[in-house]
Structure formats: C-alpha cells, structure tokens
Amino acid sequence: MKKKFDKLVHEFCSAIDLPNPEKIIAGNPFTINQVVFSLTHLQQVDETLLFVHVDFGDIPEGGEIEAYYELLRENFFEFPMTNASFGISPETGRVVYAAAYPIEDMSP
C-alpha cells in the first residue's frame, strides 16, 4: 500500500505542479492559496487509508456565528457518508478539516 500512496502523491503533485513530492510523502505540509494541507499514510494505524489534514486558518473576526453555523452544517451533511470532519483546533483555534479515505478510491 505504501507504493500506492507514493504513486498517488507523485501523480497529485504532477497534476497541480507542486514541487517536492518526497517531502509530502515524508509528512511535510504544503500550502495552496494560503491553506495548509498534509497527506499522510500511517501504516501502523491502517495501511489502506490516506489521511488528509487541512488548516483553513482563523475564523474571520465578526464572522464567528456564520462560520460556526457553516461548520456544523457541513458536518451534518457529511456525517452519513463519513464522520464529522470540520472543527476548531483546540491548540490554535483555527478551522481545520481531518478525514481518512481509502487509498484505493483516491485519484489525483
């Protein structure tokens, strides 16, 4: 499964002209449009899964109510297919997304 993960990351990086796929494979985050992403493959947890982590940043000041509403709404609609994935990081207070997807189902 490690080879599939590596291949997927290389193809993903190639598709969007993202340099250094080896760094992403090693677990280093990357940034697109000021949003921080990381893709990880934790074989000791479940070798069939690709873990996606996204840090969207701070909630806009004065827009907290709308932001929290949208996070709850997205989690509600996403829940029947996966688990709630959006949240607020307890460490940073930033909006984050975390999910796991079967590597077999992923494409760049």
KOLPARO-470452 format. One record per atom (N, C-alpha, C): x negated, y negated, z; residue in three letters. Coordinates in steps of 0.001 Angstrom, whole numbers, padded with zeros to 6 digits, always signed. Atoms other than C-alpha are relative to their C-alpha. Layout:
% KOLPARO-470452
XYZALA ...
END
This chain:
% KOLPARO-470452
-000818+001189+000000MET +000000+000000+000000MET -000866-001259+000000MET +000917+001140-000024LYS -002970-002311+000603LYS -000323-000451-001414LYS +000304+000353+001391LYS -003803-002172-003105LYS +001168-000737-000640LYS -001180+000675+000541LYS -000225-003184-003974LYS +000091-001430+000525LYS +000001+001336-000579PHE -000432-006128-001582PHE -001050-000873-000679PHE +001076+000757+000638ASP -003770-007247-003025ASP +000378-000386-001439ASP -000405+000258+001383LYS -002449-006942-006582LYS +001105-001059-000048LYS -001097+000964-000047LEU +000713-008865-005703LEU -000531-001408+000266LEU +000572+001317-000318VAL -001300-011725-004177VAL -000790-000540-001195VAL +000754+000447+001181HIS -003638-011877-007192HIS +000954-000470-001107HIS -000970+000383+001033GLU -000661-011981-009583GLU +000740-001278+000380GLU -000664+001203-000492PHE +001095-014605-007452PHE -000896-001220-000195PHE +000942+001111+000143CYS -001990-016827-007375CYS -000210-000361-001467CYS +000151+000231+001430SER -002449-016427-011110SER +001228-000700-000582SER -001241+000564+000540ALA +001205-017294-011797ALA +000163-001479+000322ALA -000178+001412-000375ILE +001014-020628-009948ILE -001328-000762+000071ILE +001328+000627+000024ASP -002689-021445-010489ASP -000510-000345+001395ASP +000478+000181-001363LEU -003544-021049-006829LEU -001362+000675+000108LEU +001341-000599-000071PRO -007280-020518-006262PRO -000183+000881+001230PRO +000462-000793-001134ASN -008949-018045-003920ASN +001013+001004+000551ASN -000923-001006-000523PRO -006536-015108-003661PRO -000608+000833+001124PRO +000648-000790-001046GLU -009114-013330-001495GLU +000217-000618+001379GLU -000240+000665-001283LYS -008614-015953+001224LYS +001429+000263+000486LYS -001398-000278-000362ILE -004848-015413+001150ILE +000133+001445+000461ILE -000012-001414-000390ILE -005354-011643+001290ILE -000572+000169+001405ILE +000625-000066-001324ALA -007547-012216+004359ALA +000864-000647+001087ALA -000905+000585-000985GLY -004656-014064+006038GLY -000063-001499+000136GLY +000089+001453-000071ASN -005613-017669+005407ASN +001253-000650-000583ASN -001170+000697+000533PRO -002711-020083+004909PRO -000355-000803-001239PRO +000175+000874+001161PHE -002212-022115+001752PHE +001138-001004+000001PHE -000976+001083-000007THR -000314-025333+001082THR +000484-000297-001407THR -000621+000410+001255ILE +002106-026169-001716ILE +000995-001105+000352ILE -000892+001134-000253ASN +003833-029572-001736ASN +000147-000304+001488ASN +000070+000323-001421GLN +002817-030195+001882GLN +000732+001004+000901GLN -000599-001080-000783VAL +004447-026935+003040VAL -001055+001090+000138VAL +001045-000982-000278VAL +002137-024384+004680VAL +000606+001402+000001VAL -000452-001384+000153PHE +002573-020708+003751PHE -001106+000952+000430PHE +000961-001102-000111SER +000911-017477+004708SER +000720+001290-000353SER -000477-001327+000384LEU +001371-013989+003313LEU -000911+000993+000694LEU +000837-000972-000692THR +000197-011105+005438THR +000536+001405-000190THR -000324-001418+000096HIS +000125-007364+005228HIS -000586+000650+001235HIS +000443-000554-001275LEU -000061-005847+008687LEU +000218+001503-000008LEU -000120-001449+000130GLN -000724-002177+008084GLN +000297+000674+001336GLN -000231-000603-001305GLN -000743-001455+011823GLN +001442-000185+000468GLN -001408+000220-000345VAL +002828-002836+012073VAL +000891+000822-000928VAL -000759-000757+001008ASP +004338-001498+008833ASP -000662-000242-001349ASP +000771+000175+001239GLU +002250-000895+005733GLU +000863-000265-001222GLU -000875+000204+001160THR +005297-001163+003454THR +000511-001432-000108THR -000582+001341-000039LEU +006061-004779+004364LEU -000998-001114-000300LEU +000703+001265+000213LEU +004875-008192+003227LEU +000643-000999+000956LEU -000508+000993-000950PHE +005229-010799+005978PHE -000238-001398-000565PHE +000065+001366+000519VAL +005980-014356+004880VAL +000262-000958+001156VAL -000142+001029-001028HIS +005485-017299+007225HIS -000110-001350-000692HIS -000019+001323+000607VAL +006321-020877+006249VAL +000164-001039+001096VAL -000114+001125-000922ASP +005793-024096+008206ASP +000430-001205-000824ASP -000551+001111+000780PHE +008054-026789+006763PHE -000341-001362+000582PHE +000381+001274-000606GLY +006891-029458+009184GLY +000991-000462+001040GLY -000829+000597-001042ASP +008545-031769+011632ASP +001407-000302-000500ASP -001367+000423+000308ILE +012244-032474+011742ILE -000008-001512-000108ILE -000004+001461+000156PRO +012848-035989+010430PRO +000658-000688+001197PRO -000549+000742-001130GLU +013379-038417+013267GLU +001337-000625-000389GLU -001341+000507+000280GLY +017036-039367+013431GLY +000840+000982-000803GLY -000732-000983+000788GLY +017989-036331+011341GLY +000106+001343+000694GLY +000012-001252-000748GLU +017884-033734+014084GLU +001315+000766-000099GLU -001298-000684+000026ILE +021601-032966+014100ILE +000208+000684-001342ILE -000166-000583+001328GLU +021711-032392+010342GLU -000968+001161-000213GLU +001003-001060+000174ALA +018512-030340+010421ALA +000386+001257+000771ALA -000397-001166-000792TYR +019694-028076+013237TYR +001231+000671-000588TYR -001203-000549+000640TYR +023057-027650+011534TYR -000389+000864-001205TYR +000409-000739+001195GLU +021378-026561+008278GLU -000772+001264+000357GLU +000734-001196-000430LEU +019037-024160+010090LEU +000968+001079+000480LEU -000993-000970-000477LEU +021962-022498+011858LEU +000826+000548-001159LEU -000801-000401+001159ARG +023963-022402+008628ARG -000762+001018-000854ARG +000817-000921+000805GLU +021126-020769+006669GLU -000178+001331+000702GLU +000157-001248-000749ASN +020538-018216+009413ASN +001280+000828-000031ASN -001278-000708+000026PHE +024230-017335+009453PHE +000210+000694-001338PHE -000210-000585+001322PHE +024383-016771+005689PHE -001030+001068-000330PHE +001068-000957+000265GLU +021092-014867+005652GLU +000133+001251+000853GLU -000027-001079-000973PHE +021904-012645+008636PHE +000522+001338-000527PHE -000481-001315+000455PRO +023980-009954+006852PRO -001023+000771-000843PRO +000968-000670+000865MET +021060-009217+004478MET -001322+000254+000715MET +001256-000147-000752THR +018106-009713+006810THR +000311-000353+001443THR -000247+000552-001330ASN +017748-011205+010247ASN -000127-001510-000120ASN +000185+001451+000006ALA +017877-014860+011140ALA -001475-000296-000180ALA +001397+000212+000361SER +014667-016252+009687SER -000512-001412+000252SER +000427+001375-000230PHE +014627-020019+010245PHE +000008-000297+001488PHE +000022+000368-001407GLY +013722-021531+013569GLY -000874-001209+000239GLY +000877+001067-000453ILE +011821-024108+015523ILE -001121+000662+000783ILE +001137-000595-000706SER +008340-023129+016623SER -000032-000504+001429SER +000082+000440-001390PRO +008163-023159+020423PRO -001337-000675+000318PRO +001322+000584-000240GLU +004495-024154+020144GLU -000148-001394-000589GLU +000219+001279+000694THR +004742-027054+017687THR +001253-000843-000141THR -001254+000721+000220GLY +008426-027997+017457GLY +000329-000195-001465GLY -000199+000154+001439ARG +008183-027711+013665ARG +000964+001062-000525ARG -000910-000945+000644VAL +010668-025987+011350VAL -000833+001094-000659VAL +000744-001127+000547VAL +009416-022508+010457VAL +000962+001042-000567VAL -000731-001113+000597TYR +010550-019514+008442TYR -000906+001212+000106TYR +000773-001238-000066ALA +009420-015945+009030ALA +000899+001141-000444ALA -000779-001133+000494ALA +010568-012832+007210ALA -000957+001090-000476ALA +000761-001139+000518ALA +009392-009408+006127ALA +000767+000583-001179ALA -000602-000543+001206TYR +010036-007973+002684TYR -000747+001250-000436TYR +000701-001184+000521PRO +009285-004536+001209PRO -000900-000394-001162PRO +000967+000334+001070ILE +006166-004867-000935ILE +000481+000552-001335ILE -000489-000627+001233GLU +007739-002522-003484GLU +001016-000880-000748GLU -001046+000838+000600ASP +010555-005047-004083ASP -000508-001355-000451ASP +000520+001340+000275MET +008279-008077-004488MET -000664-000064-001374MET +000718+000307+001236SER +007016-009630-007677SER -000464-001442+000115SER +000485+001384-000104PRO +005066-012826-008260PRO +001098-001008-000233PRO 
END
